[in-house]
Amino acid sequence: MRLLTHNMLSSNIKGVTNGFPLRIEIEKVVEKQVEFNPDFLKNMFPKIEWKALVNASHSMGYVELPEEVEPSRLDSEDFLHKFHHALLELHLEEGALVCPETGRRFPVSKGIPNMLLHEDEV
Amino acid sequence: MSSRIAQIRLVSSHPEVYEPCDDSFALVDALLADRTNLLQHQPALCLELGCGSGYVITSLALIVGQEAQYIATDINPHAVKVTHETLEAHGVHAELINTNIASGLEERLKGLVDVIVVNPPYVPTPEDEVGREGIASAWAGGENGRTVIDKMLPVADTLLSKKGWLYMVTLTENNPAQICLQMREKGYASRILVQRLTEEENLQIIKFWRDSDLQVAEKENKTVPAKDMESLLSDFHIFPFLRGSHDDSS
């Protein structure tokens, strides 16, 4: 699971109002090279919750992203490469996503999060 | 111009996962027929709801290319694993999520998806067969095969971007003309890209897109002109004349 996906997932449990971002529990992180595509990054930037991405990449051991960011940074090749690495190249392979409100764990196995709910959570 | 799609010999399988069949082939044929438009569309985010074996999302990734990002969901945990294997065998990537339709994505992915593909569980079955575990979830569609389709359509409407397109498989028993009218009320134009009569099923692949004229009409509470409605419905009237052969139109 890429951090792009983490940035797009919220706790889906019935009644939860602050289900984003999901906390990341890490057992195994892998890095996979992805072709650099600046247009995609510029397109996605306004849709990314920046703080959630910074915290998620910190928890996965990558500390190169700035805490605060202005859209003008998108002109910097160096910044785009860091953004690219955090968003697309860091994978949570094994671990869990944890609902920030209820503490419910959604397991991530072989890179695939399981967001299926129990009957009493729907 | 030929384009690569997923190869059957590289599609992974599992006893509890639906294998690519006529409906999957028809959907990929529709994507191929619309390839030029898809490439011009330059989608950034593509999503498949109910990815099964991964045949369709893999083909979409091969057709559109890795400049876009792909997400695929399935309620069946075996299906997302099989899809992962199918993607890997073709050297393409999609993010996989084991979830019901797009549960967990609807809030943050709202209005961001440029292309959605769906081969829904469309087979008419007793209502209590819907949502069972395993392979039944791939086909059990409840009354008129519409139970899951009718849950998926509002989700697709939520997730699609302003320029978003939806490609969906339907069966004649699902009443596709009525689905198109329902989507029209939400501001979508539609067109049948492929229709196919197999031994058992009469399938349509329908493409939906947001039509700004329809959306204006909706806001102003105008009804859709009767002339347009006729041309929409006439698409469906040709089915009785299709016997024993299939006709792909692009």
Interface residues (C-beta under 8 A of the other chain):
Chain A: M1 R2 L4 T5 N7 M8 L9 S10 S11 N12 G19 F20 V34 E35 N37 D39 F40 N43 M44 K47 E49 L88 F106 K110 G111 I112 P113 N114 M115 L116 L117
Chain B: A44 Q66 E67 A68 Q69 I71 I75 P77 V80 K81 H84 H93 E95 L96 I97 N98 T99 N100 S103 G104 L105 E106 E107 R108 L109 L112
